[in-house]
Amino acid sequence: MKFRRLGSSDLEVSEISLGSWLTYGGNIRGDQARACVEKAFEVGINFIDTANVYAHGRAEEFLGDVLKGRERGSYILATKLYFEMPGGDRGLSREQVHKQIDASLRRLQTEYVDLYQCHRYDEDTPLEETMEALSEVVRAGKARSIGFSEWSSEQIQAALDLPGVEKFVSSQPQYSLLWREPEEEVIPLCAANGISQIVWSPLAQGVLTGKYKPGQAPPEGSRAASQDSNGTMGRFFRAATLEAVQRLRPIADALGLSIAQLSLAWVLREPNVAAAIVGATRPEQVEANAAASGVTLTEGTLEAIDDALTGAVAA
């Protein structure tokens, strides 16, 4: 496993991060989820990403239980706030920032998180209020660093321009072979200001594993086959896209990689990406994804990938 510095912070994170959206504390059995976390540490992953809203707090509770026996300095723990929680709490007001960090710390059974992230931008709260509250959290020792997810370049710049507040060190956008929008504005702005990317859905919610074949029903037990988990897959689940992904197979085979490993290596080719967040329902998936760390793709391979995906890439 290779490690990268997270923005201007002193955090060294594994290139592959274990995420917990739609999995832990919810759809995956506890023993199975625990085995995935154990495998992550076994293969060198030190970076765990979650959010207060995942499984309505149960993902944090699960991680609190599974991590409590580990030495706290041996892993990097990130969580988020913004989306509505049971009871109606939501947003990035000063009250919510302080209330939600305390609730997350209780569920995670820890005195601090390494990274506290704004899950989205809050149009209903002045940015100054949010940034001051996040700064108070850092200065109280409850978070080491702060980040955001899916903010526009204008919103990022506005935060950078505020004086006397803690600076963001991470951005968490959707980014993959099939979704490249951050390359236009967000990545250049962040790279110039000490902010790294921690990308979510680097496998396009499983489409870039190659397991979904055009004209065939999704495999039983897959995310696409689940009414509870497939609601956000429509963008990628088109016949033309599935056909294009299959054209990646000979490229991956020639390198001794799976399509998923090839896709993760492509994301990690970007120097501003510190880590790719992957979900896993089985330990074997964790191990396979971790093997993408350290893979170098040549210019010829990158060109072949782009040729294969002609017409299938968004943004």
Secondary structure, DSSP 4 states (H G I P E B T S, - for coil): --EEE-TTSS-EEESEEEE-TTSTTTTS-HHHHHHHHHHHHHTT--EEE--TTGGGGHHHHHHHHHHTTS-GGGSEEEEEE-SPPTTS--S--HHHHHHHHHHHHHHHTSS-EEEEEESS--TTS-HHHHHHHHHHHHHTTSEEEEEESS--HHHHHHHHT-TTSPPEEEE--B-BTTB-GGGTTHHHHHHTTT-EEEEB-TTGGGGGGT-PPTTSPPPTTSGGG-TTT-TT-TTT-SHHHHHHHHTTHHHHHHHT--HHHHHHHHHHTSTTEEEEEE--SSHHHHHHHHTTTT----HHHHHHHHHHTTTT-B-
